[in-house]
Amino acid sequence: MVTKFKPIIYPESDGQPMADNTLQYRWIVTIQGGIDAMFKDNPNVFVAGDLLWYPVEGDNKIRVAPDIMVVFNRPKGDRGSYLQWKENKITPQVVFEILSPGNTLTEMAKKLQFYNHYGVEEYYLYDPDKKDLNGWIRVKNNLEVIETTNNWISPRLKIKFVMGDEELEIYRPDGEKFVSYVELETQKQLAQEKANLETVRANLETARANFEAEKAKRLAAKLRELGINPDDI
């Protein structure tokens, strides 16, 4: 008799909310969107938020959903989960977690252990309430604590973390700051208003130049009526 094995199902949801509050959600979206935008022209950098990662084929209990994960050498595209054995066995190199009041020390310790065991290269943990950033970087075969995260530059992402007066600031290699969608829209609006103002100024300068040219033309004509050659003046 042939025994039939049921296929293993890898759920695409763990039943947990993406965020516990608006502050945590804003940071998840800002960091995920900022990194995704930074690598928008690189087809082989996959960036995801709150996506279940299954590192072991055949075991749907071993899983975690980082708030943000970045995977180099994997194509962009939609996924229901990150099944590592179907992704050329590539481990997400960089992960972020944004703390909320609902997170426990035990939960976060288990996540650190998971990321350490399965080969994450860089792990960043930000508490937006306490404005505290912690980080770990892989040294040989172990994630080691980054002693000072202020002004730290990610080896993989090349982004810079700066602890500002009010909250964490993240800067791209080109110096552009990561901003929320609201801040981005405000910047776009200000840029458009500036462009409109420059257009108005240019039109005024053109009108002024045309007026002066017409004024000079009339004066020259008047001088010629008086028998004076304006070119001789």
C-alpha positions in Angstrom: 0.0 0.0 0.0 1.3 3.4 -1.0 1.1 6.0 1.8 0.1 9.4 0.6 1.6 12.4 2.4 -0.3 15.6 2.7 1.6 18.5 1.3 3.0 20.9 3.9 1.3 24.2 3.9 3.2 27.3 4.7 0.7 29.9 6.0 1.1 33.4 4.6 -0.2 35.0 7.8 0.6 34.4 11.5 -2.6 36.1 12.6 -0.6 38.9 14.2 -1.1 42.6 13.3 1.6 44.4 11.4 1.8 47.0 14.1 0.4 47.8 17.5 0.1 51.5 17.0 0.5 54.3 14.5 4.0 55.2 15.5 5.3 51.7 15.0 3.4 51.5 11.7 4.8 54.8 10.5 8.4 53.7 11.1 7.9 50.3 9.4 6.5 52.0 6.3 9.1 54.7 6.3 12.1 52.4 6.5 10.7 49.8 4.1 9.7 52.5 1.6 12.9 54.3 1.9 15.1 51.3 1.3 12.8 50.1 -1.5 13.0 53.5 -3.2 16.8 53.6 -2.8 17.1 50.3 -4.7 14.3 50.9 -7.2 16.6 50.6 -10.1 18.2 47.4 -9.0 16.0 44.5 -10.0 17.8 42.1 -7.7 17.2 43.7 -4.3 14.0 42.4 -2.7 12.6 44.6 0.2 9.5 43.5 2.2 7.6 44.5 5.3 5.9 42.0 7.7 6.5 39.0 5.4 6.7 35.5 6.9 10.2 34.0 6.3 10.5 30.2 6.4 14.1 29.2 6.4 13.7 25.4 6.5 11.9 23.3 3.9 9.5 20.8 5.4 9.0 22.7 8.7 6.3 25.3 8.8 6.8 26.0 12.5 10.2 27.6 12.1 9.3 31.1 10.9 9.4 34.7 11.7 8.0 37.9 10.1 10.6 40.7 10.4 9.1 44.2 10.3 11.5 44.9 7.4 13.7 42.5 5.5 16.2 43.2 2.7 17.5 40.4 0.4 20.2 41.0 -2.1 20.5 38.9 -5.2 16.8 38.0 -5.2 14.4 39.5 -7.8 11.8 42.0 -6.9 8.2 40.8 -7.1 5.2 40.0 -5.0 5.3 37.1 -2.6 3.0 35.6 0.0 5.9 34.5 2.1 9.7 34.1 1.8 10.4 30.4 1.3 14.2 30.4 1.5 14.7 27.1 -0.4 12.8 28.6 -3.3 14.9 31.7 -3.2 18.2 30.1 -4.1 18.6 29.4 -0.4 19.6 33.0 0.2 19.1 34.4 3.8 17.8 37.9 4.2 21.0 39.9 4.8 19.4 42.8 6.7 16.4 42.9 9.0 14.7 45.6 11.1 12.4 45.3 14.0 10.4 48.3 15.4 9.4 47.9 19.0 6.0 48.5 20.3 4.7 48.4 23.9 3.3 44.9 23.2 6.7 43.4 22.5 8.2 41.4 25.3 11.9 40.8 26.2 11.4 37.1 25.7 9.9 37.6 22.2 12.7 39.9 21.1 15.4 37.6 22.6 13.9 34.7 20.5 14.0 36.9 17.4 17.7 37.8 17.9 18.4 34.1 18.4 16.5 33.2 15.2 18.4 35.9 13.1 21.7 34.8 14.6 21.1 31.1 13.9 19.8 31.5 10.3 22.6 33.8 9.1 21.3 37.4 9.1 24.2 39.8 8.5 22.8 43.0 10.1 19.9 43.3 12.6 18.6 46.7 13.8 16.1 47.1 16.6 14.5 50.6 17.1 12.3 51.7 19.9 10.5 54.8 18.7 9.1 55.5 22.2 12.4 55.6 23.9 14.2 56.8 20.7 16.7 54.0 21.2 18.5 52.1 18.4 20.4 48.9 18.9 22.2 46.9 16.2 24.0 43.7 15.6 26.4 42.8 12.9 27.7 39.4 11.9 31.3 38.8 12.9 32.5 35.4 11.6 29.5 33.1 12.6 27.8 35.2 15.2 25.8 38.4 15.5 27.8 40.8 17.7 26.5 44.0 19.3 27.3 47.3 17.5 28.8 49.4 20.3 27.7 52.8 18.9 24.8 53.0 16.5 24.8 56.8 16.3 26.5 57.8 13.0 26.7 54.1 12.1 26.8 53.3 8.4 25.3 49.9 7.4 27.9 47.9 5.5 25.2 46.4 3.2 22.8 49.2 2.7 25.3 52.1 3.0 22.6 54.1 4.9 23.6 56.2 7.9 21.8 56.2 11.3 21.8 59.5 13.2 20.1 60.0 16.6 18.5 63.4 16.1 17.1 65.6 18.8 13.6 64.2 18.4 13.9 60.8 16.8 16.1 58.6 14.7 17.2 60.0 11.3 18.3 57.7 8.4 20.3 59.1 5.5 20.9 57.5 2.1 24.4 57.5 0.6 23.5 60.6 -1.4 22.6 62.5 1.7 18.8 62.3 1.2 16.9 61.7 4.4 14.3 58.9 4.8 10.9 60.6 5.2 7.3 59.5 5.8 4.8 59.7 3.0 3.3 62.9 4.5 6.8 64.5 4.6 7.5 63.4 1.1 4.2 64.9 -0.2 5.0 68.1 1.6 8.4 68.2 -0.1 6.8 67.6 -3.4 4.3 70.4 -2.8 7.0 72.8 -1.7 9.1 71.9 -4.8 6.1 72.5 -7.1 5.4 75.9 -5.4 9.1 76.8 -5.8 9.0 75.8 -9.5 5.8 77.9 -10.0 7.4 80.9 -8.4 10.5 80.5 -10.6 8.2 80.4 -13.6 6.4 83.6 -12.5 9.8 85.3 -12.0 11.0 84.2 -15.4 7.8 85.6 -17.0 8.2 88.9 -15.2 11.8 89.2 -16.4 10.7 88.4 -20.0 7.9 91.0 -19.7 10.3 93.6 -18.3 12.8 92.9 -21.0 10.2 93.2 -23.7 8.9 96.5 -22.1 12.4 97.9 -22.1 13.0 96.8 -25.7 9.8 98.5 -26.8 10.6 101.6 -24.8 14.0 101.8 -26.5 12.4 101.3 -29.9 10.0 104.2 -29.4 12.7 106.5 -28.2 14.9 105.7 -31.2 12.0 106.4 -33.5 11.3 109.7 -31.7 15.0 110.7 -32.1 14.9 110.0 -35.8 11.9 112.2 -36.1 14.0 115.0 -34.6 16.7 114.3 -37.1 19.0 112.6 -34.6 20.6 109.2 -35.3 20.3 107.2 -32.1 23.4 105.2 -33.1 25.4 108.3 -32.8 24.4 109.0 -29.2 
